[in-house]
Structures are given as structure tokens and as C-alpha cells.
Amino acid sequence: MRLENRALRAFYQSSKGQVARHLISRRLRFLWPDLKGRCLLGLGYALPYLRPFMAETERTLATMPAEQGAEGWPPAGRNIAALVEEAALPFPDSSFDCLLVIHALEMSEVQRSFMRELWRVLSSDGRLIVVVPSRTGLWAQFESSPFGHGRPYSRSQLQYLLEQSLFGIEHWDSALFMPPFGRRSPRNGEGWDRLGRRLWPRFAGVHIVETTKSLYTPVPFALQRARRRWAPAGAGS
């Protein structure tokens, strides 16, 4: 079930949400250190993560699924947020250099169509970052945050979906190693994330994966082996 916009907004106004935003934003900035002159599109509920990039980008837009609802953003100035249909994004092909998808994929009921639309609107040399809850992380087990809603992914599940949707994986990252309960500060959260990466990397709260646009569907390894096994004896002569 998709969360409504007001629930997402309330989470990021809470102390827990502010810490989560800080920790995920650090990893996004690590992957995207400079977006000068780029066109950026946020999908799902990306508003808390877009502001740091807006001073650099040529254009930044935020889109939210119609079932989720939308809000005017930013609070001051020209609105850059809009409602969209996930399976039919209202943009021409190759419109954006960078796509940031958060609080979207795990809640979508049309995942395959959504992924096709992401591929379509991304430029040939563009970058897509997807942030989704990790199946093995604590955050997916508690509904007190948006990361406890929708479908969490294991790393292999997410990799399969991305590759079958014609995205090549460039970089894996993660965040939210701290428990999703109790009081936390951004500094405390950073300590949890540093420790978690070293000691228990499988228990991150979210996967953060950067991908690029691919043109060919990967052939599963098992199928490759099967093809070799049944090759005619004289095929190589």
C-alpha cells in the first residue's frame, strides 16, 4: 500500500526522519559530487534530497505518483513539483541526465512499466540512483518509517530487476545501519553507518545503487551454460 504524501512529509519533519535524510544525503553526494549543468528528476518522494543539488543543476523537477498525492515545492519560489502516472511519465525521451528514485519503486504496483519509463526518459549517458529498503535491514521490519512500507529488496532481487530493465549497475552503496527506534542525532547516525559498513554490511536499512542505461538484456549465466552444453560438436570447426 502506497503511503500518502502527508505521512511522508510528517516523517521527514520528525527527528528520526531528519537523521535518515542526513545519512542518505551524504551517500547521494558521494555518488554525485557535482551536478553542474545537469537536468535532475526526482521520483516518488525525493523532495528532502533535491535541495542540495538545486544550486548546481540546470533544471530540477520533482514528481510524485497520483495515488500518493503532491504538494507545492519548494515552499518559496516557483513550484517544481507535479503529480504523474508512473507508467506514463509526461516527458520526452532522454529528457534527464540524472534520476533519483526514492519511496517509489518498493511501493509501485506497476514496477515493470515504471522501470521502462525511467529507462526511456534517461539520457544515453545519464545516471539513475535507486534507494529502496533492504530486506535484511531492521528498517524494513518497522512501519514507523516509510522504509517499513512496500516491498523490501535483497541485493540480488534488486540487481535482477535493474539488469532486466536494461540498467547497468555502476556502484552499490547503503545507509541507515542505526536501529529505527530510540533517539538519534546526525553525528550519532554517522557513527552507526561507519561501524555498520565494517562489521555488518548486510544489515543496512536501505540499498543505494547507481546505474547507467544499457542497450542489451543480460543473458543469465545458467542459460549461457546450457547453450554451451548443447552446441553442435562441429560448431567451432
C-alpha positions as CSV (number, residue, x, y, z in Angstrom):
1,M,0.0,0.0,0.0
2,R,1.4,3.4,-1.0
3,L,1.9,6.0,1.7
4,E,0.2,9.3,1.3
5,N,2.2,12.5,0.8
6,R,1.3,13.8,4.3
7,A,2.7,10.7,6.0
8,L,6.0,11.1,4.1
9,R,6.2,14.8,4.9
10,A,5.5,14.1,8.6
11,F,8.3,11.5,8.8
12,Y,10.9,13.9,7.4
13,Q,9.8,16.6,9.8
14,S,10.5,14.2,12.7
15,S,13.9,13.9,14.4
16,K,14.2,10.3,13.0
17,G,13.4,11.5,9.5
18,Q,15.9,14.3,9.7
19,V,18.7,11.8,10.7
20,A,17.6,9.5,7.9
21,R,17.7,12.3,5.4
22,H,21.1,13.4,6.5
23,L,22.6,9.9,6.3
24,I,21.2,9.1,2.9
25,S,22.0,12.6,1.5
26,R,25.7,12.0,2.5
27,R,25.8,8.9,0.3
28,L,24.0,10.6,-2.6
29,R,26.5,13.4,-2.5
30,F,29.3,10.9,-2.5
31,L,27.9,9.3,-5.7
32,W,27.0,12.7,-7.3
33,P,29.7,15.2,-6.1
34,D,28.8,17.7,-8.8
35,L,25.7,18.0,-11.0
36,K,26.6,21.3,-12.6
37,G,24.7,21.9,-15.8
38,R,22.7,18.6,-15.4
39,C,18.9,18.1,-15.6
40,L,17.7,16.2,-12.5
41,L,14.4,14.5,-11.9
42,G,13.2,13.2,-8.5
43,L,10.5,10.5,-8.5
44,G,8.5,9.2,-5.5
45,Y,9.2,11.4,-2.6
46,A,12.6,12.9,-3.4
47,L,11.9,16.4,-2.1
48,P,14.1,16.1,1.1
49,Y,17.0,15.1,-1.1
50,L,16.8,17.5,-4.0
51,R,17.6,20.9,-2.4
52,P,21.4,20.4,-2.1
53,F,21.6,19.8,-5.8
54,M,19.4,22.6,-7.0
55,A,22.1,25.3,-6.9
56,E,24.1,23.2,-9.4
57,T,21.7,21.7,-11.8
58,E,20.4,23.4,-15.0
59,R,16.9,22.1,-14.1
60,T,15.4,20.2,-11.2
61,L,11.9,18.7,-11.1
62,A,10.1,16.6,-8.6
63,T,7.3,14.1,-9.5
64,M,5.0,12.1,-7.2
65,P,2.6,9.3,-8.2
66,A,-1.0,10.3,-8.4
67,E,-2.1,7.8,-5.7
68,Q,0.4,9.4,-3.3
69,G,-0.7,13.0,-3.7
70,A,1.5,16.0,-4.2
71,E,2.5,19.3,-2.5
72,G,3.8,22.5,-3.8
73,W,7.6,22.7,-3.5
74,P,9.7,24.5,-2.6
75,P,7.6,26.5,-0.1
76,A,9.0,29.8,-1.5
77,G,9.5,30.5,-5.2
78,R,8.4,28.8,-8.4
79,N,6.8,25.3,-7.9
80,I,8.8,22.4,-9.4
81,A,6.6,19.5,-8.1
82,A,3.9,17.7,-10.0
83,L,1.7,14.6,-10.0
84,V,2.4,11.9,-12.6
85,E,1.3,8.5,-13.7
86,E,4.2,6.1,-13.1
87,A,3.5,4.0,-16.3
88,A,3.3,7.1,-18.5
89,L,5.8,9.9,-17.4
90,P,4.9,13.2,-19.2
91,F,8.4,13.8,-20.6
92,P,10.1,13.3,-24.0
93,D,12.6,10.5,-24.4
94,S,16.1,11.2,-23.0
95,S,14.9,14.3,-21.1
96,F,17.1,14.0,-18.0
97,D,20.7,13.4,-17.1
98,C,20.0,12.2,-13.6
99,L,17.1,10.4,-12.0
100,L,16.7,10.0,-8.2
101,V,14.1,7.4,-7.2
102,I,13.2,7.1,-3.5
103,H,10.0,6.0,-1.8
104,A,8.8,4.9,-5.2
105,L,9.9,1.5,-6.6
106,E,9.1,-0.6,-3.5
107,M,5.5,0.9,-3.4
108,S,4.8,0.7,-7.1
109,E,2.1,-1.6,-8.4
110,V,3.4,-1.3,-12.0
111,Q,7.1,-1.9,-11.4
112,R,8.0,-3.1,-14.9
113,S,6.2,-0.3,-16.6
114,F,7.7,2.2,-14.2
115,M,11.2,0.9,-14.9
116,R,10.6,1.1,-18.7
117,E,9.6,4.8,-18.3
118,L,12.7,5.5,-16.2
119,W,14.9,4.0,-19.0
120,R,13.0,6.0,-21.6
121,V,13.4,9.4,-20.0
122,L,17.0,8.9,-19.0
123,S,19.6,10.3,-21.4
124,S,22.1,7.8,-23.1
125,D,24.9,8.8,-20.8
126,G,22.7,9.6,-17.8
127,R,22.7,8.2,-14.2
128,L,19.9,6.7,-12.2
129,I,20.1,6.3,-8.4
130,V,17.5,4.0,-6.8
131,V,17.1,4.0,-3.0
132,V,15.0,1.1,-1.6
133,P,14.5,-0.7,1.8
134,S,16.8,-3.6,2.3
135,R,15.1,-7.0,3.1
136,T,17.7,-7.9,5.7
137,G,17.7,-4.5,7.5
138,L,15.8,-3.5,10.6
139,W,14.1,-0.5,8.9
140,A,12.0,-2.8,6.7
141,Q,10.6,-4.5,9.8
142,F,9.0,-1.5,11.4
143,E,6.2,0.6,9.9
144,S,7.1,3.6,12.0
145,S,9.0,4.9,8.9
146,P,8.4,4.9,5.1
147,F,11.1,2.3,4.7
148,G,8.9,-0.2,6.5
149,H,6.2,0.0,3.8
150,G,6.1,-1.6,0.4
151,R,8.3,-4.4,-0.8
152,P,11.9,-4.5,0.5
153,Y,14.6,-6.0,-1.7
154,S,17.6,-8.2,-1.3
155,R,20.6,-7.2,-3.2
156,S,20.2,-10.0,-5.7
157,Q,16.5,-9.2,-6.3
158,L,17.3,-5.5,-6.9
159,Q,20.2,-6.4,-9.2
160,Y,18.0,-8.7,-11.2
161,L,15.2,-6.1,-11.6
162,L,17.6,-3.4,-12.7
163,E,19.5,-5.6,-15.2
164,Q,16.3,-7.0,-16.7
165,S,15.1,-3.4,-17.1
166,L,18.3,-2.6,-19.1
167,F,20.2,-0.7,-16.4
168,G,23.9,-1.5,-15.8
169,I,25.0,-1.3,-12.2
170,E,27.9,1.1,-11.6
171,H,28.0,1.4,-7.8
172,W,26.4,-0.2,-4.7
173,D,26.1,1.8,-1.5
174,S,24.0,1.6,1.6
175,A,22.9,3.6,4.7
176,L,20.8,3.5,7.9
177,F,22.6,1.0,10.0
178,M,21.3,2.5,13.2
179,P,18.1,1.0,14.7
180,P,14.8,2.6,13.6
181,F,13.9,3.4,17.1
182,G,15.2,5.5,20.0
183,R,16.7,9.0,19.9
184,R,19.5,9.6,17.4
185,S,21.4,12.6,16.2
186,P,23.1,13.0,12.7
187,R,26.5,12.6,14.3
188,N,25.4,9.5,16.2
189,G,23.9,8.1,13.0
190,E,27.2,8.7,11.1
191,G,29.0,6.6,13.7
192,W,26.5,3.8,13.3
193,D,26.9,3.9,9.5
194,R,30.7,3.8,9.7
195,L,30.6,0.9,12.1
196,G,27.9,-1.0,10.1
197,R,29.8,-0.8,6.9
198,R,32.8,-2.6,8.5
199,L,31.1,-5.1,10.8
200,W,27.6,-5.9,9.5
201,P,27.2,-4.6,5.9
202,R,24.2,-6.9,5.1
203,F,22.1,-5.2,7.7
204,A,21.9,-1.7,6.2
205,G,18.4,-0.2,6.2
206,V,18.5,0.8,2.5
207,H,20.2,-0.1,-0.7
208,I,21.5,2.8,-2.7
209,V,22.5,1.8,-6.2
210,E,23.7,3.9,-9.1
211,T,23.1,2.7,-12.6
212,T,23.5,3.6,-16.2
213,K,21.4,3.0,-19.3
214,S,22.1,-0.3,-21.1
215,L,21.0,-1.4,-24.6
216,Y,21.2,-5.1,-24.2
217,T,19.4,-7.6,-22.0
218,P,21.9,-9.7,-20.0
219,V,21.8,-13.5,-20.6
220,P,21.5,-15.4,-17.3
221,F,24.6,-17.4,-16.5
222,A,22.7,-20.7,-16.3
223,L,21.3,-20.1,-19.8
224,Q,24.8,-19.4,-21.1
225,R,26.0,-22.7,-19.7
226,A,23.0,-24.5,-21.2
227,R,23.7,-23.0,-24.6
228,R,27.3,-24.1,-24.5
229,R,26.3,-27.6,-23.3
230,W,24.0,-28.1,-26.3
231,A,26.3,-26.6,-29.0
232,P,26.8,-28.9,-32.1
233,A,30.0,-30.8,-32.0
234,G,31.4,-29.3,-35.1
235,A,30.2,-25.7,-34.4
236,G,33.7,-24.4,-33.6
237,S,35.5,-26.0,-36.6
